[in-house]
Amino acid sequence: MMRVTIQPVADEHGETVYQAVAGDKRSVGDTAGQALDRLTELLGGDADDAMVIVQRQHADAYFTERQRTRLAELMERWRRLRDRGDELSAAERDELDALVAAELRAATDRAEAMAAAVER
């Protein structure tokens, strides 16, 4: 049975999108359904017998509350500055990029851990 995990993650702009993961295949969409549809296209016939797990986003061992709070702060600052025609400092951009990358890695690691738990 194919296991599919879908969870909200931040894209490169810090906006919430959904990532669907099955084995080594991944897709992203604006909604959980869109991510699943795109993943289904990648999987082809392998998706005929799939179990889908949708996980809500919350702090955990993969992405802490401190990281989530700082990401939210930076995203709010980025939006305010963008609306005024300004930009984050280079240090803040680097920090934001690092947090977005960490959140994406956390989503992947979380999905893999969930898949391993389902296998048992």
C-alpha positions as a Markdown table, in Angstrom:
| # | Residue | x | y | z |
|---|---|---|---|---|
| 1 | Met | 0.0 | 0.0 | 0.0 |
| 2 | Met | 1.3 | 3.4 | -1.0 |
| 3 | Arg | 1.4 | 5.9 | 1.9 |
| 4 | Val | 0.9 | 9.6 | 1.1 |
| 5 | Thr | 1.4 | 12.4 | 3.7 |
| 6 | Ile | 0.1 | 15.9 | 3.2 |
| 7 | Gln | 1.1 | 18.8 | 5.4 |
| 8 | Pro | 1.2 | 22.6 | 5.3 |
| 9 | Val | 4.6 | 24.1 | 4.7 |
| 10 | Ala | 6.0 | 27.5 | 3.9 |
| 11 | Asp | 7.0 | 28.2 | 0.4 |
| 12 | Glu | 10.0 | 30.4 | -0.6 |
| 13 | His | 7.9 | 33.5 | 0.2 |
| 14 | Gly | 6.8 | 32.2 | 3.6 |
| 15 | Glu | 3.2 | 31.6 | 2.3 |
| 16 | Thr | 1.5 | 28.4 | 3.4 |
| 17 | Val | 1.3 | 25.7 | 0.7 |
| 18 | Tyr | 0.8 | 22.0 | 1.0 |
| 19 | Gln | 3.4 | 19.3 | 0.4 |
| 20 | Ala | 2.4 | 15.8 | -0.5 |
| 21 | Val | 5.0 | 13.0 | -0.1 |
| 22 | Ala | 5.0 | 9.4 | -1.1 |
| 23 | Gly | 8.3 | 7.6 | -1.0 |
| 24 | Asp | 10.8 | 9.7 | -3.0 |
| 25 | Lys | 8.0 | 11.6 | -4.9 |
| 26 | Arg | 7.0 | 15.1 | -3.7 |
| 27 | Ser | 4.6 | 17.7 | -4.9 |
| 28 | Val | 3.3 | 21.0 | -3.7 |
| 29 | Gly | 0.0 | 22.8 | -4.2 |
| 30 | Asp | -2.0 | 25.7 | -2.9 |
| 31 | Thr | -4.4 | 23.3 | -1.3 |
| 32 | Ala | -4.0 | 19.7 | 0.1 |
| 33 | Gly | -6.2 | 18.5 | -2.7 |
| 34 | Gln | -4.0 | 20.2 | -5.4 |
| 35 | Ala | -0.8 | 18.7 | -3.8 |
| 36 | Leu | -2.5 | 15.3 | -3.8 |
| 37 | Asp | -3.6 | 15.6 | -7.4 |
| 38 | Arg | -0.1 | 16.6 | -8.6 |
| 39 | Leu | 1.4 | 13.7 | -6.6 |
| 40 | Thr | -1.1 | 11.3 | -8.1 |
| 41 | Glu | 0.0 | 12.3 | -11.6 |
| 42 | Leu | 3.6 | 11.6 | -10.6 |
| 43 | Leu | 2.8 | 8.2 | -9.1 |
| 44 | Gly | 0.6 | 7.0 | -12.0 |
| 45 | Gly | -0.8 | 3.6 | -11.3 |
| 46 | Asp | 1.1 | 3.3 | -8.1 |
| 47 | Ala | -1.5 | 5.6 | -6.5 |
| 48 | Asp | -4.3 | 3.1 | -7.0 |
| 49 | Asp | -3.9 | 1.7 | -3.5 |
| 50 | Ala | -2.9 | 4.6 | -1.3 |
| 51 | Met | -3.5 | 5.7 | 2.3 |
| 52 | Val | -3.5 | 9.5 | 2.7 |
| 53 | Ile | -2.4 | 11.2 | 6.0 |
| 54 | Val | -3.0 | 14.9 | 6.4 |
| 55 | Gln | -1.1 | 16.5 | 9.2 |
| 56 | Arg | -1.8 | 19.8 | 10.8 |
| 57 | Gln | 1.1 | 22.2 | 11.3 |
| 58 | His | 2.3 | 22.7 | 14.9 |
| 59 | Ala | 5.6 | 22.9 | 16.8 |
| 60 | Asp | 7.4 | 19.6 | 17.2 |
| 61 | Ala | 10.8 | 18.0 | 17.4 |
| 62 | Tyr | 11.3 | 18.8 | 13.7 |
| 63 | Phe | 10.4 | 22.5 | 13.7 |
| 64 | Thr | 10.2 | 24.1 | 17.2 |
| 65 | Glu | 7.9 | 26.8 | 18.5 |
| 66 | Arg | 10.8 | 29.2 | 18.6 |
| 67 | Gln | 11.4 | 28.6 | 14.9 |
| 68 | Arg | 7.7 | 28.9 | 14.1 |
| 69 | Thr | 7.5 | 32.2 | 16.1 |
| 70 | Arg | 10.5 | 33.7 | 14.5 |
| 71 | Leu | 9.4 | 32.6 | 11.0 |
| 72 | Ala | 6.0 | 34.3 | 11.6 |
| 73 | Glu | 7.8 | 37.5 | 12.9 |
| 74 | Leu | 10.0 | 37.7 | 9.9 |
| 75 | Met | 7.1 | 37.0 | 7.5 |
| 76 | Glu | 5.0 | 39.8 | 9.1 |
| 77 | Arg | 8.0 | 42.2 | 8.8 |
| 78 | Trp | 8.7 | 41.2 | 5.2 |
| 79 | Arg | 5.0 | 41.8 | 4.3 |
| 80 | Arg | 5.0 | 45.2 | 6.0 |
| 81 | Leu | 8.2 | 46.3 | 4.3 |
| 82 | Arg | 7.1 | 44.9 | 0.9 |
| 83 | Asp | 3.9 | 46.9 | 1.1 |
| 84 | Arg | 5.9 | 50.0 | 1.7 |
| 85 | Gly | 8.3 | 49.2 | -1.1 |
| 86 | Asp | 11.1 | 48.3 | 1.2 |
| 87 | Glu | 13.1 | 45.1 | 1.8 |
| 88 | Leu | 14.4 | 43.1 | 4.7 |
| 89 | Ser | 18.1 | 43.5 | 5.6 |
| 90 | Ala | 20.5 | 41.0 | 4.1 |
| 91 | Ala | 20.8 | 39.3 | 7.5 |
| 92 | Glu | 17.0 | 39.1 | 7.9 |
| 93 | Arg | 16.6 | 37.7 | 4.4 |
| 94 | Asp | 19.3 | 35.0 | 5.2 |
| 95 | Glu | 17.5 | 34.1 | 8.4 |
| 96 | Leu | 14.1 | 33.9 | 6.7 |
| 97 | Asp | 15.6 | 31.8 | 3.9 |
| 98 | Ala | 17.2 | 29.5 | 6.5 |
| 99 | Leu | 13.9 | 29.1 | 8.4 |
| 100 | Val | 11.9 | 28.3 | 5.3 |
| 101 | Ala | 14.5 | 25.7 | 4.3 |
| 102 | Ala | 14.4 | 24.3 | 7.8 |
| 103 | Glu | 10.6 | 24.1 | 7.7 |
| 104 | Leu | 10.7 | 22.3 | 4.4 |
| 105 | Arg | 13.3 | 19.8 | 5.7 |
| 106 | Ala | 11.2 | 19.3 | 8.9 |
| 107 | Ala | 8.2 | 18.6 | 6.7 |
| 108 | Thr | 10.1 | 15.9 | 4.8 |
| 109 | Asp | 11.6 | 14.4 | 8.0 |
| 110 | Arg | 8.2 | 14.4 | 9.6 |
| 111 | Ala | 6.6 | 12.7 | 6.7 |
| 112 | Glu | 9.3 | 10.1 | 6.5 |
| 113 | Ala | 8.9 | 9.4 | 10.3 |
| 114 | Met | 5.1 | 9.1 | 9.9 |
| 115 | Ala | 5.5 | 6.7 | 7.0 |
| 116 | Ala | 7.9 | 4.6 | 9.0 |
| 117 | Ala | 5.5 | 4.4 | 11.9 |
| 118 | Val | 2.6 | 3.3 | 9.6 |
| 119 | Glu | 4.9 | 0.5 | 8.2 |
| 120 | Arg | 5.3 | -1.0 | 11.6 |
